[in-house]
């Protein structure tokens, strides 16, 4: 039996949806308003200040010699060394950073505010200070390095392993912050339900929490790779400058500026291109997923 009463439109049945649709268009139009000159002029100047150096770098590049310069022995050696060490550093950041992010997100460590400040310190300190600190810890006469040398004959500084350690030191906070934000946005009821069904804490983390925060882990890993690829100060201080062993791309660029500017520009363009690809990829894929997680977390917190 059918009813003769006319169907109500969707907007009438769902007033909240209608209200959202009414306000959606004005909100989009508001973001496209012409800015006042007091904001537009300094904003455009800031954009030009950030973009102009890269434009100049591209304009001064020896495009006709680019392939030959990058195929040159020392340049190619530095490029592949940087790619290898940055990849290893990114893997180490994931292995060490995800557990640390979980501890921070769940306030499982004493003095969480102080711990979080210490974790993020490599992001604000000059990298060369990080290199000096690594030497104080792992150098031949360092707090731990002295014992490594005496007991096991291990001398870490000025080796390829030292490059990976220095890169991991400066890149790890980027992954920790990304994963920490993703974990805090996860609805805790997911883990509670899984635990109530008999799942162990490790099972819940591996099968429930980790898949949900995968966009944050991926974003953090790529950011860590990009940061490790461009690391200079801590690397040259702790690992030195030995061709084929510790001379990474940033170190090679610094040295090439003194004798071969074309090679320095070519290697710089490679780093710029990698960084641009990373940022565009993060913006279009993983950062969008992470933003969605954060929005859902805020909405659920408000509902509770």
C-alpha positions as CSV (number, residue, x, y, z in Angstrom):
1,X,0.0,0.0,0.0
2,X,1.4,3.4,-1.1
3,X,0.8,6.7,0.7
4,X,-0.7,9.6,-1.2
5,X,1.2,12.1,0.9
6,X,3.8,13.8,-1.1
7,X,7.4,12.9,-0.4
8,X,9.3,15.4,1.6
9,X,12.5,16.6,0.0
10,X,15.8,15.3,1.3
11,X,16.5,18.7,2.8
12,X,13.3,18.6,4.8
13,X,14.0,15.1,6.1
14,X,17.5,16.0,7.1
15,X,17.6,19.6,8.2
16,X,21.2,19.3,9.4
17,X,22.3,18.2,6.0
18,X,20.3,21.0,4.4
19,X,21.9,23.5,6.8
20,X,25.3,22.2,6.0
21,X,24.7,22.5,2.2
22,X,23.4,26.0,2.6
23,X,26.5,27.1,4.5
24,X,29.0,25.1,2.4
25,X,28.8,27.4,-0.7
26,X,29.2,30.7,1.2
27,X,32.2,29.2,3.1
28,X,33.9,28.3,-0.2
29,X,33.2,31.7,-1.6
30,X,34.6,33.3,1.6
31,X,37.9,31.6,1.0
32,X,38.1,33.1,-2.5
33,X,37.5,36.7,-1.5
34,X,40.0,39.3,-2.6
35,X,42.4,40.0,0.2
36,X,43.0,43.5,1.5
37,X,46.1,45.2,0.2
38,X,47.6,45.2,3.7
39,X,47.7,41.4,3.5
40,X,48.2,40.8,-0.2
41,X,51.3,42.9,-0.6
42,X,53.4,41.4,2.2
43,X,52.0,37.9,1.4
44,X,53.1,38.2,-2.3
45,X,56.5,39.5,-1.1
46,X,56.9,36.5,1.2
47,X,56.0,34.1,-1.6
48,X,58.5,35.8,-3.9
49,X,61.2,35.7,-1.2
50,X,60.7,31.9,-0.9
51,X,60.4,31.1,-4.6
52,X,62.9,33.5,-6.2
53,X,66.0,31.6,-5.1
54,X,64.7,28.4,-6.7
55,X,63.9,30.2,-9.9
56,X,67.4,31.6,-10.0
57,X,68.8,28.1,-9.3
58,X,66.8,26.7,-12.3
59,X,67.8,29.6,-14.5
60,X,71.5,29.2,-13.8
61,X,71.5,25.4,-14.2
62,X,73.7,24.0,-17.0
63,X,71.0,22.0,-18.6
64,X,73.1,20.9,-21.5
65,X,75.7,19.4,-19.2
66,X,73.4,18.0,-16.6
67,X,73.6,14.4,-17.5
68,X,77.4,14.5,-17.8
69,X,77.8,16.2,-14.5
70,X,75.6,13.8,-12.6
71,X,77.3,10.8,-14.3
72,X,80.7,12.1,-13.2
73,X,82.4,9.8,-10.7
74,X,82.4,11.9,-7.5
75,X,78.9,13.3,-8.1
76,X,77.3,10.0,-8.9
77,X,79.1,8.4,-5.9
78,X,77.8,11.1,-3.6
79,X,74.3,10.8,-5.0
80,X,74.0,7.0,-4.6
81,X,75.6,7.2,-1.1
82,X,73.0,9.7,-0.1
83,X,70.1,7.6,-1.4
84,X,71.4,4.5,0.3
85,X,72.0,6.1,3.7
86,X,68.8,8.1,3.6
87,X,66.8,5.0,2.8
88,X,68.4,3.1,5.7
89,X,67.8,6.1,8.0
90,X,64.1,6.2,7.0
91,X,63.8,2.5,7.9
92,X,65.5,3.0,11.3
93,X,63.2,6.0,11.9
94,X,60.1,3.8,11.3
95,X,61.5,0.9,13.5
96,X,62.4,3.2,16.4
97,X,60.0,6.1,15.9
98,X,56.7,4.2,15.8
99,X,57.1,2.7,19.3
100,X,58.3,6.0,20.7
101,X,55.3,7.8,19.1
102,X,53.0,5.2,20.7
103,X,54.6,5.9,24.2
104,X,54.2,9.6,23.7
105,X,50.6,9.4,22.4
106,X,49.5,7.3,25.4
107,X,51.6,9.3,28.0
108,X,53.3,6.1,29.0
109,X,56.6,7.9,29.9
110,X,57.3,10.0,33.0
111,X,57.4,13.7,32.5
112,X,55.8,13.5,29.1
113,X,56.1,17.3,28.4
114,X,59.9,17.2,29.0
115,X,60.3,14.0,27.0
116,X,58.4,15.5,24.0
117,X,60.6,18.6,24.2
118,X,63.7,16.4,24.2
119,X,62.4,14.4,21.2
120,X,61.8,17.5,19.1
121,X,65.1,19.2,20.1
122,X,67.0,18.0,17.0
123,X,64.5,19.9,14.9
124,X,65.4,23.3,16.4
125,X,69.1,22.8,17.2
126,X,71.7,23.6,14.6
127,X,72.7,20.2,13.0
128,X,76.4,20.8,13.8
129,X,75.5,20.8,17.5
130,X,73.9,17.4,17.0
131,X,77.1,16.2,15.3
132,X,79.1,17.4,18.3
133,X,76.7,15.7,20.7
134,X,77.0,12.4,18.7
135,X,80.8,12.7,18.9
136,X,80.5,13.2,22.7
137,X,78.4,10.0,22.9
138,X,79.9,7.7,20.2
139,X,83.3,9.1,19.5
140,X,86.4,7.1,20.3
141,X,86.6,8.9,23.6
142,X,82.9,9.4,24.0
143,X,80.6,8.4,26.8
144,X,79.6,5.2,25.0
145,X,82.0,5.1,22.1
146,X,85.0,4.5,24.4
147,X,83.5,1.3,25.7
148,X,82.5,0.2,22.2
149,X,86.1,0.6,21.1
150,X,87.6,-1.1,24.1
151,X,85.2,-4.0,24.3
152,X,84.3,-4.7,20.7
153,X,86.8,-2.7,18.6
154,X,83.9,-0.7,17.1
155,X,84.8,2.8,16.0
156,X,81.7,4.4,14.6
157,X,82.7,8.0,13.6
158,X,83.9,8.7,10.1
159,X,82.2,5.6,8.6
160,X,79.2,5.1,6.5
161,X,77.3,3.8,9.5
162,X,78.1,7.2,11.2
163,X,76.3,8.9,8.2
164,X,73.2,6.8,8.9
165,X,73.3,7.5,12.6
166,X,73.6,11.3,12.0
167,X,70.8,11.3,9.5
168,X,68.6,9.3,11.8
169,X,69.3,11.6,14.7
170,X,68.0,14.7,12.8
171,X,65.2,12.9,10.9
172,X,63.6,10.8,13.7
173,X,61.6,13.7,15.2
174,X,59.7,14.2,11.9
175,X,58.4,10.6,12.0
176,X,57.6,10.7,15.7
177,X,55.6,13.9,15.4
178,X,53.6,12.6,12.4
179,X,52.8,9.2,14.0
180,X,52.0,10.8,17.4
181,X,49.5,13.1,15.8
182,X,47.9,10.1,13.9
183,X,47.7,8.0,17.1
184,X,46.1,10.8,19.1
185,X,43.4,11.1,16.4
186,X,42.4,7.4,16.6
187,X,39.2,6.7,18.5
188,X,40.3,4.8,21.6
189,X,37.1,2.8,21.5
190,X,38.5,0.8,18.5
191,X,41.3,-0.6,20.8
192,X,38.8,-1.1,23.6
193,X,36.5,-3.2,21.5
194,X,39.3,-5.3,20.1
195,X,40.6,-5.9,23.6
196,X,37.2,-6.9,24.9
197,X,37.0,-9.5,22.2
198,X,40.2,-11.1,23.5
199,X,42.9,-9.4,21.5
200,X,46.3,-8.9,23.3
201,X,47.8,-5.5,23.4
202,X,50.3,-6.4,20.7
203,X,47.6,-7.9,18.5
204,X,45.4,-4.8,18.9
205,X,48.3,-2.6,18.0
206,X,49.4,-4.7,15.0
207,X,45.9,-5.5,13.5
208,X,43.8,-2.5,14.6
209,X,45.9,0.6,15.5
210,X,48.7,0.3,13.0
211,X,46.5,0.0,9.9
212,X,44.5,3.1,11.0
213,X,47.6,5.2,11.4
214,X,49.3,3.9,8.3
215,X,48.9,7.3,6.5
216,X,50.7,9.0,9.3
217,X,53.5,6.4,9.3
218,X,53.9,6.7,5.6
219,X,54.0,10.5,5.7
220,X,56.5,10.5,8.6
221,X,58.8,8.0,6.8
222,X,58.8,10.1,3.6
223,X,59.5,13.2,5.5
224,X,62.3,11.5,7.4
225,X,63.8,10.3,4.1
226,X,63.7,13.8,2.7
227,X,65.3,15.3,5.8
228,X,68.0,12.6,5.9
229,X,68.8,13.2,2.3
230,X,69.5,16.9,2.9
231,X,71.4,16.5,6.1
232,X,74.8,18.3,6.2
233,X,75.9,19.7,9.6
234,X,75.6,16.6,11.8
235,X,76.9,14.4,9.0
236,X,80.1,16.3,8.3
237,X,80.8,16.8,12.0
238,X,80.2,13.2,13.1
239,X,81.0,11.3,9.9
240,X,83.5,13.5,8.1
241,X,84.2,13.9,4.4
242,X,85.6,10.8,2.8
243,X,84.7,10.1,-0.9
244,X,82.6,7.0,-1.3
245,X,82.3,6.5,2.4
246,X,80.8,9.6,4.1
247,X,80.7,12.3,1.3
248,X,76.9,12.7,0.8
249,X,75.2,15.0,-1.6
250,X,75.1,18.1,0.7
251,X,78.7,17.7,1.5
252,X,79.6,17.3,-2.1
253,X,77.6,20.4,-3.0
254,X,79.5,22.4,-0.3
255,X,82.8,21.3,-1.7
256,X,81.8,21.7,-5.3
257,X,81.0,25.4,-4.7
258,X,84.7,26.1,-4.3
259,X,85.9,24.5,-7.5
260,X,83.0,23.5,-9.8
261,X,79.9,25.6,-9.5
262,X,78.1,23.7,-12.3
263,X,78.3,20.4,-10.4
264,X,77.1,22.1,-7.2
265,X,74.0,23.5,-9.1
266,X,73.3,20.2,-10.7
267,X,73.4,18.3,-7.4
268,X,71.3,21.1,-5.7
269,X,68.6,20.7,-8.4
270,X,68.4,16.9,-7.7
271,X,67.8,17.7,-4.0
272,X,65.2,20.3,-4.8
273,X,63.4,17.9,-7.2
274,X,63.3,15.2,-4.6
275,X,62.0,17.5,-1.9
276,X,59.4,18.9,-4.3
277,X,58.2,15.4,-5.2
278,X,58.0,14.4,-1.6
279,X,56.0,17.5,-0.6
280,X,53.6,17.2,-3.5
281,X,53.0,13.5,-2.8
282,X,52.4,14.1,0.9
283,X,50.0,16.9,0.1
284,X,47.9,14.9,-2.3
285,X,47.8,11.6,-0.6
286,X,49.1,10.9,2.9
287,X,48.6,14.3,4.5
288,X,45.0,14.3,3.3
289,X,44.4,11.0,5.0
290,X,46.1,12.3,8.2
291,X,43.9,15.4,8.2
292,X,40.9,13.2,7.9
293,X,42.0,11.1,10.9
294,X,42.5,14.3,12.9
295,X,39.1,15.7,12.0
296,X,37.4,12.4,13.0
297,X,39.3,12.4,16.3
298,X,38.2,16.0,17.1
299,X,34.6,15.1,16.2
300,X,34.5,12.0,18.4
301,X,36.1,13.9,21.3
302,X,33.4,16.6,21.0
303,X,30.7,13.9,20.9
304,X,32.0,12.4,24.1
